[in-house]
Amino acid sequence: MDVPEYDLPEASIAQTPVEPRDSARLLDARLFDVGHPEASLVDRVVSELPWLVEPGDVVVVNNTKVLPARLRLRKVGGGAAEVLLLTPDPADSRSWSALVRPGRRLPPGCVLGVDVGDGGAPDKIVALVEVGERLDGGLRQVRLLDEAESVLARCGEMALPPYIKAALEDPERYQTVYADVPRSVAAPTAGLHLTRSVLDGLASRGADLRTVDLAVGLGTFRPVKVDRAEDHEMHSESYEVPESTWEACLAARRDGRRVVAVGTTTVRALESAGATGRLRGQSSLFIRPGFEWSVTDVLLTNFHQPRSTLLLLLEAFVGPSWRHMYAEALRRGYRFLSFGDAMIASRLMMPRR
């Protein structure tokens, strides 16, 4: 299976979020017709979302909260260093897997901290992190020398995707308005567009609003580097689907109502539960063309990077028509990636009502 690619102009990559959140553009592809690609793609804005759902639809969001996981530190007696915390050890909250730079100059046992003096003198460094052994995939084991909450509060920053070059003036713009559980490295970006007004509108429309929790990890940004998609090693993420959410989704499926997922991370949580029968755990589910869907009917999502697992998920959802959708979105000036605009689509071969 080929890895999906397309030409993404740098000028189409959004560098800052729009204000207000729900003024982001929304490409309505629910009734896409490959025979009439331009006419069947409707330009909307996210504030119109409540009118695009049906009474009784179950609308599911990922309520994970982004950690300020990037630590800019100094080596005791040495130069600058950076640690990007990724995943805590379930048995030890101070032990994490991380990306460490410059990795070759930071051997196991190296201590990093914040400089409260000038020039990194040992007596002016407040030690915060001890670098540990090398792990697979270029990662390192690190140990925090204080509780994680204290370390992150002292020097943590949001780790924006590498394609965003502009500084983020307000860190809350990289959080959803319903963010609750702090354990992600990256934001569930489709949810960044939703406002309290949109959520209230969905409820007034008769939608059943539910949550899942999936910890968005570094793998979100990693491109597929192999030639065949099936040779890609999928990253693992922690997820939890509350029993009430799962029961609401099952009831909707039984009654012929729709499950509307806000974002690919919500999809991964729901479909992981569907594939395994487990409502919580670690998931390395790789959704690509040929995947057997069991939960999701409608997807609200941002526009994704070429050669990404998210684009493979989209192709599994709508088929090769994504190429027409993306080409038309670029032609119409939609903004792409994390701070960009969004699209809403129905699942391939889903019966229309």
C-alpha positions as CSV (number, residue, x, y, z in Angstrom):
1,M,0.0,0.0,0.0
2,D,1.4,3.4,-1.0
3,V,1.9,6.1,1.5
4,P,-0.4,9.1,0.7
5,E,1.3,12.2,-0.4
6,Y,0.3,15.6,-1.8
7,D,2.0,19.0,-2.4
8,L,1.5,21.2,0.6
9,P,2.7,24.8,0.0
10,E,4.4,26.3,3.0
11,A,2.1,29.3,2.7
12,S,-0.8,27.1,3.4
13,I,0.5,26.0,6.8
14,A,-1.2,28.0,9.5
15,Q,1.2,29.6,11.9
16,T,-1.3,31.1,14.3
17,P,-4.9,30.1,15.4
18,V,-7.8,32.3,14.2
19,E,-9.9,34.3,16.7
20,P,-12.5,33.5,17.7
21,R,-11.9,29.8,17.7
22,D,-15.1,28.9,16.0
23,S,-14.5,31.3,13.1
24,A,-12.2,28.7,11.5
25,R,-13.4,27.6,8.1
26,L,-15.1,24.2,7.8
27,L,-15.1,22.3,4.6
28,D,-18.4,20.3,4.5
29,A,-17.6,17.1,2.6
30,R,-20.4,15.0,4.1
31,L,-22.2,14.7,0.7
32,F,-19.1,14.6,-1.4
33,D,-19.6,13.4,-5.0
34,V,-16.5,12.6,-7.0
35,G,-18.5,13.4,-10.2
36,H,-19.1,17.0,-8.9
37,P,-16.2,17.7,-6.6
38,E,-16.5,21.5,-6.5
39,A,-20.3,21.7,-6.1
40,S,-20.5,18.9,-3.5
41,L,-18.0,20.6,-1.1
42,V,-19.6,23.4,0.9
43,D,-17.7,26.2,2.6
44,R,-18.8,26.8,6.2
45,V,-17.4,27.9,9.5
46,V,-17.1,25.9,12.7
47,S,-19.8,27.9,14.4
48,E,-22.3,26.3,12.1
49,L,-21.4,22.8,13.4
50,P,-24.6,22.5,15.6
51,W,-26.7,22.6,12.4
52,L,-24.7,19.8,10.8
53,V,-25.6,17.2,13.4
54,E,-28.8,15.3,13.9
55,P,-30.8,15.2,17.1
56,G,-29.6,12.0,18.9
57,D,-26.1,12.0,17.3
58,V,-23.4,11.1,19.8
59,V,-20.7,13.8,19.5
60,V,-17.4,12.6,21.2
61,V,-14.4,14.8,22.0
62,N,-11.0,14.0,23.4
63,N,-10.7,15.9,26.7
64,T,-6.9,15.3,27.2
65,K,-4.9,18.3,28.3
66,V,-1.5,19.3,26.9
67,L,1.4,19.2,29.3
68,P,4.1,22.0,29.1
69,A,6.4,19.1,28.4
70,R,9.4,20.9,26.8
71,L,12.1,21.7,29.4
72,R,14.9,24.2,28.4
73,L,17.7,23.4,30.8
74,R,21.4,23.6,31.3
75,K,24.0,21.0,32.0
76,V,25.8,21.5,35.3
77,G,29.0,23.2,34.4
78,G,28.1,23.0,30.6
79,G,25.9,24.3,27.9
80,A,22.2,24.4,27.1
81,A,20.1,21.3,26.8
82,E,16.5,20.4,26.0
83,V,14.3,17.6,27.3
84,L,10.9,16.8,25.8
85,L,9.0,14.6,28.2
86,L,6.9,12.0,26.4
87,T,5.5,9.2,28.6
88,P,5.7,8.6,32.3
89,D,6.4,5.2,33.7
90,P,3.0,3.9,35.1
91,A,4.8,2.6,38.1
92,D,7.0,5.6,38.8
93,S,5.7,9.2,38.1
94,R,9.2,10.6,38.1
95,S,10.6,8.3,35.4
96,W,9.8,9.3,31.8
97,S,10.7,8.5,28.3
98,A,11.9,11.6,26.5
99,L,13.7,13.2,23.7
100,V,17.0,14.8,24.8
101,R,19.2,17.3,23.0
102,P,22.1,17.3,22.3
103,G,21.8,13.6,23.0
104,R,25.4,12.6,22.2
105,R,26.7,15.1,24.7
106,L,24.5,14.0,27.5
107,P,25.6,10.6,28.8
108,P,23.7,8.5,31.3
109,G,24.0,10.1,34.7
110,C,24.2,13.7,33.4
111,V,22.3,16.1,35.5
112,L,20.3,19.1,34.0
113,G,18.7,22.0,35.7
114,V,17.7,25.6,35.5
115,D,20.4,28.3,35.8
116,V,19.7,30.8,38.6
117,G,23.0,32.4,38.2
118,D,25.2,33.1,35.2
119,G,27.0,30.7,32.9
120,G,26.0,27.4,34.4
121,A,28.2,27.3,37.5
122,P,27.5,24.2,39.5
123,D,26.4,26.1,42.6
124,K,23.9,28.2,40.5
125,I,22.1,25.2,38.8
126,V,18.9,23.9,40.4
127,A,19.0,20.2,39.4
128,L,15.8,19.0,37.9
129,V,16.5,16.1,35.6
130,E,18.9,13.2,35.5
131,V,19.5,11.7,32.0
132,G,19.3,7.9,31.9
133,E,19.8,5.1,29.4
134,R,19.1,5.1,25.7
135,L,15.8,3.6,24.5
136,D,14.6,2.5,21.1
137,G,13.6,5.0,18.6
138,G,16.2,7.6,19.6
139,L,14.5,8.2,23.0
140,R,16.1,8.4,26.5
141,Q,15.0,7.4,29.9
142,V,15.1,10.4,32.3
143,R,14.3,10.8,36.0
144,L,12.8,14.0,37.4
145,L,14.4,15.1,40.6
146,D,11.2,16.6,41.9
147,E,7.5,15.8,41.3
148,A,6.5,16.3,37.7
149,E,4.0,19.0,38.5
150,S,6.6,21.1,40.2
151,V,9.2,20.6,37.4
152,L,6.7,21.5,34.7
153,A,5.5,24.5,36.6
154,R,9.0,25.8,37.0
155,C,10.3,25.5,33.4
156,G,7.8,23.7,31.2
157,E,6.7,25.1,27.8
158,M,4.2,23.9,25.2
159,A,5.9,21.8,22.6
160,L,4.4,23.0,19.3
161,P,4.7,21.0,16.2
162,P,8.0,21.6,14.3
163,Y,6.2,23.2,11.3
164,I,4.9,26.0,13.5
165,K,7.6,28.7,13.6
166,A,5.7,31.6,15.2
167,A,5.7,32.0,18.9
168,L,2.5,31.1,20.7
169,E,1.4,34.2,22.6
170,D,-1.3,32.5,24.7
171,P,-0.6,28.9,25.7
172,E,-4.3,28.4,26.3
173,R,-4.8,28.5,22.5
174,Y,-3.1,25.1,22.3
175,Q,-5.7,23.7,24.7
176,T,-9.3,22.8,24.0
177,V,-11.9,24.7,26.1
178,Y,-12.8,21.3,27.7
179,A,-9.3,20.1,28.4
180,D,-9.3,18.2,31.6
181,V,-6.8,15.3,32.0
182,P,-3.1,16.6,31.7
183,R,-1.1,13.9,30.0
184,S,-0.6,14.8,26.3
185,V,2.4,16.2,24.5
186,A,0.3,17.6,21.6
187,A,-3.2,18.9,21.3
188,P,-6.1,17.1,19.8
189,T,-6.2,19.9,17.2
190,A,-9.7,19.4,15.7
191,G,-11.1,20.3,19.2
192,L,-9.2,23.6,19.3
193,H,-12.0,25.1,17.1
194,L,-14.8,24.3,19.5
195,T,-16.1,27.0,21.8
196,R,-18.6,26.9,24.7
197,S,-21.1,28.4,22.3
198,V,-20.7,25.6,19.8
199,L,-20.9,23.0,22.6
200,D,-24.1,24.6,23.9
201,G,-25.4,24.7,20.4
202,L,-24.8,21.0,19.9
203,A,-26.6,20.2,23.2
204,S,-29.5,22.4,22.2
205,R,-29.7,20.6,18.9
206,G,-30.2,17.4,20.7
207,A,-26.7,15.9,20.4
208,D,-25.4,13.7,23.1
209,L,-22.0,15.1,24.1
210,R,-19.5,12.6,25.4
211,T,-15.7,12.4,26.1
212,V,-12.8,10.0,25.7
213,D,-9.2,10.5,26.8
214,L,-6.3,9.7,24.6
215,A,-2.8,10.9,25.4
216,V,-1.5,12.5,22.2
217,G,2.1,11.6,21.7
218,L,5.2,12.4,19.6
219,G,4.1,9.8,16.9
220,T,1.5,12.3,15.8
221,F,4.3,14.4,14.2
222,R,6.4,11.5,12.8
223,P,6.0,11.0,9.0
224,V,5.8,7.6,7.5
225,K,9.3,7.1,6.1
226,V,8.9,3.6,4.6
227,D,7.7,3.0,1.1
228,R,4.9,0.8,2.1
229,A,2.4,1.9,4.7
230,E,2.1,-1.6,6.2
231,D,5.8,-1.5,7.0
232,H,5.4,1.5,9.3
233,E,5.8,0.8,13.0
234,M,2.8,2.6,14.7
235,H,3.4,4.5,17.9
236,S,1.5,3.6,21.1
237,E,-0.8,5.9,23.0
238,S,-2.7,5.5,26.3
239,Y,-6.4,5.8,26.0
240,E,-9.6,5.5,28.1
241,V,-13.2,5.4,27.0
242,P,-15.6,6.0,29.9
243,E,-18.2,3.3,30.2
244,S,-21.0,5.9,29.8
245,T,-19.4,7.1,26.5
246,W,-19.2,3.5,25.2
247,E,-22.7,2.7,26.1
248,A,-24.0,5.8,24.4
249,C,-22.1,4.9,21.2
250,L,-23.4,1.3,21.3
251,A,-27.0,2.6,21.7
252,A,-26.6,5.0,18.8
253,R,-25.3,2.2,16.6
254,R,-28.3,0.0,17.5
255,D,-30.8,2.8,16.9
256,G,-29.4,3.9,13.6
257,R,-28.1,7.2,15.0
258,R,-24.6,8.5,14.2
259,V,-21.4,8.7,16.2
260,V,-19.5,11.9,15.4
261,A,-15.9,12.0,16.4
262,V,-14.1,15.3,16.9
263,G,-10.6,14.6,15.8
264,T,-8.5,11.5,14.8
265,T,-7.4,11.0,18.4
266,T,-11.0,10.5,19.4
267,V,-11.4,8.0,16.5
268,R,-8.3,6.1,17.7
269,A,-9.8,5.8,21.2
270,L,-13.2,4.7,20.1
271,E,-12.0,2.3,17.4
272,S,-9.4,0.9,19.8
273,A,-12.2,0.0,22.2
274,G,-14.1,-1.5,19.3
275,A,-11.2,-3.6,18.1
276,T,-10.1,-4.9,21.4
277,G,-13.2,-4.8,23.7
278,R,-11.1,-2.9,26.2
279,L,-12.2,0.5,27.4
280,R,-8.7,1.5,28.5
281,G,-5.1,0.6,27.9
282,Q,-2.3,1.2,25.4
283,S,-3.2,1.3,21.8
284,S,-1.0,1.0,18.7
285,L,-4.0,0.7,16.4
286,F,-3.0,1.5,12.8
287,I,-6.0,2.7,10.9
288,R,-5.3,2.6,7.2
289,P,-7.3,1.6,4.0
290,G,-9.0,-1.7,4.5
291,F,-9.7,-1.1,8.2
292,E,-13.0,-2.5,9.5
293,W,-14.9,0.4,11.2
294,S,-17.0,-0.4,14.2
295,V,-17.9,2.9,15.8
296,T,-17.3,6.2,13.9
297,D,-19.8,7.5,11.3
298,V,-18.8,11.1,10.9
299,L,-15.4,12.8,11.4
300,L,-14.5,16.4,12.2
301,T,-10.8,16.8,11.5
302,N,-8.1,19.2,10.5
303,F,-6.1,19.0,7.3
304,H,-3.1,16.7,7.8
305,Q,0.6,16.4,6.7
306,P,1.6,14.5,3.7
307,R,3.0,11.0,4.5
308,S,1.3,10.9,7.9
309,T,-0.6,8.2,9.7
310,L,-3.4,10.7,10.1
311,L,-3.7,11.0,6.4
312,L,-3.9,7.2,6.1
313,L,-6.7,7.2,8.7
314,L,-8.5,9.8,6.6
315,E,-8.1,7.6,3.4
316,A,-9.5,4.7,5.3
317,F,-12.5,6.8,6.3
318,V,-13.4,8.5,3.0
319,G,-11.4,6.5,0.4
320,P,-9.2,8.1,-2.3
321,S,-11.7,11.0,-2.5
322,W,-9.5,12.8,0.1
323,R,-7.3,13.9,-2.8
324,H,-10.2,15.8,-4.4
325,M,-11.1,17.3,-1.0
326,Y,-7.6,18.4,-0.2
327,A,-7.0,19.8,-3.7
328,E,-10.1,21.8,-3.5
329,A,-9.4,23.0,0.0
330,L,-6.0,24.3,-1.2
331,R,-7.5,26.0,-4.2
332,R,-10.0,27.7,-1.9
333,G,-7.3,28.9,0.5
334,Y,-8.0,26.8,3.5
335,R,-5.3,26.8,6.2
336,F,-3.7,23.4,6.9
337,L,-2.3,21.5,9.9
338,S,-2.6,22.1,13.7
339,F,-3.7,25.8,13.7
340,G,-5.5,25.5,10.4
341,D,-9.1,25.0,9.3
342,A,-11.2,21.9,9.5
343,M,-13.3,19.5,7.4
344,I,-16.3,17.3,8.2
345,A,-16.9,14.1,6.3
346,S,-19.1,11.0,6.4
347,R,-17.5,7.5,6.4
348,L,-17.1,5.8,3.1
349,M,-20.2,3.8,2.0
350,M,-22.1,5.1,5.0
351,P,-25.9,4.9,4.3
352,R,-27.2,8.5,3.9
353,R,-30.4,9.5,5.6
